[in-house]
Amino acid sequence: MATLTETTKKPKHHSSSPKRKTAAYKRKFAKVMREAYKGRLHSGKSGKKVTSAAQAKAIAHSEAMKAGKKKN
């Protein structure tokens, strides 16, 4: 007879390795983060200066994803 904890255990899944970042992604991310730390990064439509590190990282990731797209 199985105990309650043995029957409700979830199966273990192996996590896949994270996606590799392209060289273009890394370059663009670094460039945008440099702009942020020097105080020259502005947000999209409003054009306001970005002061939050989290917002700067999000913008850098977004722009780098566009730059790092692999062409098939």
NORQUIMO-V661948 format. One record per residue. SS is DSSP state (h for helix, s for strand, l for the rest). Layout:
# NORQUIMO-V661948
ss->SS
ss->SS
This chain:
# NORQUIMO-V661948
ss->l
ss->l
ss->l
ss->h
ss->h
ss->h
ss->h
ss->l
ss->l
ss->l
ss->l
ss->l
ss->l
ss->l
ss->l
ss->l
ss->l
ss->l
ss->l
ss->l
ss->l
ss->l
ss->h
ss->h
ss->h
ss->h
ss->h
ss->h
ss->h
ss->h
ss->h
ss->h
ss->h
ss->h
ss->h
ss->h
ss->h
ss->h
ss->l
ss->l
ss->l
ss->s
ss->l
ss->l
ss->l
ss->l
ss->l
ss->l
ss->s
ss->l
ss->l
ss->l
ss->h
ss->h
ss->h
ss->h
ss->h
ss->h
ss->h
ss->h
ss->h
ss->h
ss->h
ss->h
ss->h
ss->h
ss->h
ss->l
ss->l
ss->l
ss->l
ss->l
